Amino acid sequence: MGKYISFEQFHDRVTPTKLVNLANVPEEELEALVEGILSRAEAVVESFASVRYALPLPQDEMIMEWALRIAEYELYKRGPGTDVPVKVKDSYDDTMERLADLAAGRLKIAADSLPASQQGMSVDIPPMERHFDPESMRGY
């Protein structure tokens, strides 16, 4: 089961007929295949988000949409032929741009989430008790 999207949500988005045709696997293998696609899509979202946010991310409509777009693109790439519909490719490209913006700090997710790290924080460093000078370094 996905962290941000479920098999049922993806199934409804793609439609059952398209899902079966694009997956090109026996019906008993369909759910396992889709779960793998969803897991990889969520991992892509998390890899960008982890630069600024703690994981797992909170439930958020935008995070879900990004994962759905990536998963849909991956499903179409897997399907027969080499053509991914333009609207699916454009959605994927837009998502990748938004994720790059998220990682760079130009975009924030709406949900309350803790920062991934304290990077860039100012800290006071106490003065060193021991100083290195030519006298103390003699013999080294």
DRENGUFI-720416 format. One record per atom (N, C-alpha, C, O, CB): residue in three letters; z negated, y, x. Coordinates in steps of 0.05 Angstrom, whole numbers, plus 5000, padded with zeros to 4 digits. Glycine has a CB too. Layout:
BEGIN
ALAZYX...
END
This chain:
BEGIN
MET500049765017MET500050005000MET500050255018MET498550265037MET497650004981GLY501750445011GLY501950685027GLY499450865024GLY497950845004GLY504350835020LYS499151045043LYS496951235042LYS497551465024LYS495751575010LYS496251335071TYR500051545023TYR500851785009TYR502751734985TYR502751884966TYR502051985027ILE504251514987ILE506051444965ILE505951144960ILE505350984978ILE509051534972SER506451074936SER506350784928SER509150674925SER511050814922SER504650744903PHE509250414924PHE511750274919PHE512850364892PHE515250414889PHE511349964919GLU511150394872GLU511950464845GLU513150744845GLU515150794831GLU509650454826GLN511950934859GLN513051204861GLN515851204873GLN517651344864GLN511151394876PHE516151054895PHE518651044908PHE520750904890PHE523050994888PHE518450894935HIS519950684878HIS521650534859HIS522650714837HIS525050704831HIS520050294847ASP520950884826ASP521751064804ASP523651284815ASP525451364801ASP519251184791ARG523151374839ARG524751594850ARG527651494856ARG529551634849ARG523551704875VAL527851264868VAL530451174877VAL531951044853VAL534451044853VAL530150964900THR530550934834THR531550784811THR531850494820THR532650424842THR534250894800PRO531150314801PRO531150024808PRO533849924817PRO534049764836PRO530349864784THR536050004805THR538649904812THR539449994840THR540349834856THR540850004792LYS539150254847LYS539750344874LYS537950214894LYS538950134916LYS539350654875LEU535450174888LEU533650054907LEU534549774914LEU534649704938LEU530750044895VAL535249614894VAL536149334899VAL538749334915VAL539049184934VAL536449184872ASN540649514907ASN543249524921ASN542949614950ASN544249504968ASN545149704907LEU541349814955LEU541049924982LEU539349745000LEU539849715024LEU539850194981ALA537349614989ALA535549445005ALA537049195014ALA536649115037ALA533049364989ASN538749084997ASN540348855005ASN538648625015ASN539348495035ASN542348935026VAL536448565001VAL534748335007VAL534148184981VAL534448304960VAL532148425022PRO533447934983PRO532647794958PRO530247944945PRO528648064958PRO531747504964GLU530147924918GLU528148074903GLU525348014912GLU523648194911GLU528448004874GLU524747774920GLU522047704929GLU521247844955GLU518947854962GLU521647404932GLU523247944970GLU522748084995GLU522848394992GLU522248535011GLU524748005016LEU523548484969LEU524048764964LEU521448934969LEU521549134983LEU525048814936GLU519248854957GLU516849014959GLU515849034988GLU515049244997GLU514648894942ALA516048815003ALA515148815031ALA516948995048ALA516049145065ALA515248525043LEU519548995042LEU521449165056LEU520849465051LEU520649625069LEU524349105049VAL520449525025VAL519849805018VAL517149895029VAL516950115038VAL519849834987GLU515149715029GLU512549795041GLU512949865071GLU511650045080GLU510549555037GLY514649715085GLY515149775113GLY516450045116GLY515750205134GLY516849565125ILE518450105099ILE519850365099ILE517850595093ILE517850795107ILE522150365079LEU516150545073LEU514150755066LEU512150795089LEU511451025094LEU512750675041SER511350585101SER509450605123SER510550765146SER509250935158SER508550325133ARG513150715153ARG514450855175ARG514751155167ARG514451325184ARG517150735181ALA515551205142ALA515851485133ALA513251635135ALA513151865144ALA516951495104GLU511051505126GLU508451635128GLU507651675157GLU506351875163GLU506351475113ALA508351495174ALA507651525203ALA509151765215ALA508051905232ALA508451265218VAL511651815206VAL513052045216VAL511652305207VAL511252485223VAL516052045205VAL510852315182VAL509452555172VAL506852585188VAL506152805196VAL508752525141GLU505352375191GLU502752385206GLU503152465235GLU501552605246GLU501352125204SER505352385247SER505752445276SER506152745279SER505152865299SER508252295287PHE507452875261PHE507753175262PHE505053305255PHE504253495268PHE509953265244ALA503853215233ALA501353335223ALA499053305242ALA497253475244ALA500653225196SER498953085257SER496653025274SER496253235297SER494153245309SER496952755286VAL498353385302VAL498153605322VAL496053805313VAL494753935330VAL500853735327ARG495853845287ARG494154065276ARG491953965257ARG490054105252ARG495754265262TYR492253725246TYR490453625226TYR489253355232TYR490553185246TYR491853615199ALA486853305223ALA485553045226ALA486952845206ALA487852925185ALA482553065220LEU487152595215LEU488252385198LEU486152205187LEU484052175200LEU490352225214PRO486552085164PRO488852115147PRO488752385133PRO486652505129PRO488951885126LEU491152475125LEU491352725112LEU490352705083LEU490452485072LEU494352825112PRO489352915072PRO488552905044PRO490952875025PRO493252935034PRO486953155036GLN490552785001GLN492752754982GLN493853034976GLN492253224970GLN491752624956ASP496453064979ASP497653324975ASP500553274965ASP501853094975ASP497653495002GLU501353434946GLU504053394935GLU506253424956GLU508253284955GLU504553594912MET505953614974MET508053664994MET508153435014MET510353345022MET507453925009ILE505853325022ILE505853095040ILE507252865027ILE508852725039ILE502953025048MET506652815001MET507952604987MET510952644985MET512452454989MET506752584958GLU511752884980GLU514652944978GLU516052895005GLU518252785005GLU515053234968TRP514852985026TRP516052945053TRP516352645059TRP518452555068TRP514353075075ALA514252495053ALA514452205058ALA516552075040ALA517951895050ALA511652075053LEU516752155015LEU518852044998LEU521652115008LEU523351945007LEU518452154969ARG522052355017ARG524652435027ARG525452275051ARG527752185054ARG524752735034ILE523552235070ILE524152085094ILE524751785087ILE526551665097ILE521752095114ALA523151675069ALA523451395060ALA526151365046ALA527551165051ALA521151305042GLU526951545029GLU529451535015GLU531751545035GLU533651385033GLU529751764995TYR531651715055TYR533651735075TYR533951465090TYR536151365095TYR533151965095GLU531651355098GLU531651105113GLU532850875096GLU534150705107GLU528751035122LEU532250875070LEU533450675053LEU536450705052LEU537850505053LEU532250695025TYR537450945049TYR540350985048TYR541650915074TYR543850805074TYR540951275041LYS540350965096LYS541450895122LYS541750585124LYS543650485137LYS539750995145ARG540050445111ARG539950155112ARG542150035094ARG543049805098ARG537250055104GLY542950185074GLY544850085054GLY547550025065GLY548150085088GLY545050275031PRO549349915048PRO552049855056PRO553550105063PRO553150315051PRO553549695035GLY555350085082GLY556850325091GLY555250495109GLY553050435116GLY557750485067THR556450715117THR555050885137THR554451165125THR553251335139THR556750915161ASP555251205100ASP554851475088ASP552251495073ASP551751345054ASP557151535070VAL550651695082VAL548251765067VAL549152005050VAL550352195060VAL545851845086PRO548552005024PRO549352235007PRO548452495019PRO546252515030PRO548252194978VAL550052695016VAL549452965028VAL546753065018VAL545253175035VAL551653155021LYS546153044993LYS543653154983LYS541253004995LYS539153125000LYS543553144952VAL541452745000VAL539352595013VAL539052685042VAL536852715052VAL539852295011LYS541252715056LYS541252795084LYS540153075086LYS538553135104LYS544152785096ASP540953255068ASP539953535069ASP536953545064ASP535553695077ASP541453705048SER535953375045SER533053365040SER531553265065SER529453365072SER532453185016TYR532753065078TYR531452955102TYR531453165124TYR529353215137TYR533052705112ASP533653305129ASP533753515149ASP531753735143ASP530453835162ASP536653625151ASP531653815118ASP529754025110ASP526853935116ASP525154085126ASP530054095081THR526253685110THR523653575114THR522953575144THR520753645151THR523453285103MET524753495160MET524253485189MET523753775200MET522153805218MET526653355204GLU525253965189GLU524754245197GLU521954335188GLU520554465204GLU526854435185ARG521154265164ARG518554345154ARG516354215170ARG514254335176ARG518254275124LEU516753965178LEU514753815194LEU514553945222LEU512353965233LEU515453525196ALA516754025233ALA516654165259ALA515154425256ALA513554505274ALA519554215269ASP515554575234ASP514054815229ASP511054755226ASP509454915236ASP515154955203LEU510454535212LEU507654465209LEU506354415236LEU504154505242LEU507454205191ALA507654255253ALA506554195280ALA506354445297ALA504454465313ALA508353995294ALA508154635294ALA508054885310ALA506155085299ALA505655295311ALA510855005311GLY504955035275GLY503055225264GLY504355445247GLY502955625238GLY501555345285ARG506955425242ARG508355625225ARG508055555196ARG508855725179ARG511255645233LEU507055325190LEU506755235162LEU504055085161LEU503354945179LEU509155045153LYS502755115138LYS500154985135LYS500254825109LYS501654895090LYS497755185134ILE498854595109ILE498654445084ILE496554585066ILE494654695076ILE498054145088ALA496954565040ALA495154705022ALA492454565020ALA490454705015ALA496454714994ALA492354305023ALA489854165020ALA487854235042ALA488654295064ALA490353855019ASP485354225035ASP483354275055ASP483154035074ASP482453815065ASP480554335042SER483654085099SER483553875118SER482453985144SER482954215151SER486453745123LEU480953825158LEU479753925183LEU481853935205LEU483653765206LEU477453745191PRO481554125223PRO483454125246PRO483153875263PRO481053755264PRO482954375263ALA485353805276ALA485353555292ALA483653595317ALA482553405327ALA488253485300SER483553835328SER482153875352SER481154165354SER481754325336SER483853805377GLN479654215374GLN478754485379GLN480454625400GLN479654815413GLN475754485388GLN482954535403GLN484654645423GLN485054945420GLN485255045397GLN487454505422GLY484955085442GLY485355365441GLY482855525435GLY482955775434GLY487455435421MET480655395431MET478155535426MET477055655451MET477355545473MET476055345414SER475755885449SER474456005472SER471755885475SER470255835456SER474256315468VAL471055835500VAL468355725506VAL467255875530VAL468755965547VAL468455425512ASP464655905530ASP463356035553ASP462755815574ASP461555605567ASP460756185545ILE463555865598ILE462955675619ILE460755795636ILE461156015648ILE465555615637PRO458555655638PRO456355775654PRO457155795684PRO458755635693PRO453755605651PRO455955985698PRO456656005726PRO455755755741PRO453755635734PRO455256265738MET457255695761MET456555455777MET454055505794MET453755725805MET458955375796GLU452455315796GLU449955335812GLU450555325841GLU449255455857GLU447955115804ARG452555185849ARG453155145877ARG455955265883ARG457855205869ARG453054845885HIS456155415904HIS458655545911HIS459655405936HIS458155335954HIS458255845915PHE462255385937PHE463555275961PHE464455505978PHE465955675970PHE465855085954ASP463555506003ASP464355706022ASP464855566048ASP464255326051ASP462155936025PRO465855706068PRO466355576094PRO463955436106PRO464255226118PRO467455776114GLU461555546102GLU459155426113GLU458455156099GLU457854956112GLU456855616111SER458655156072SER457954906058SER460154696061SER459554456056SER457454976029MET462554776068MET464754586070MET465054486099MET466854326105MET467354716060ARG463454576118ARG463654496146ARG463354196148ARG461554076136ARG461554636163GLY465154066162GLY464953776165GLY466853626146GLY467053376148GLY462153686162TYR468053756128TYR469853626109TYR472653666117TYR474453556104TYR469353716081
END
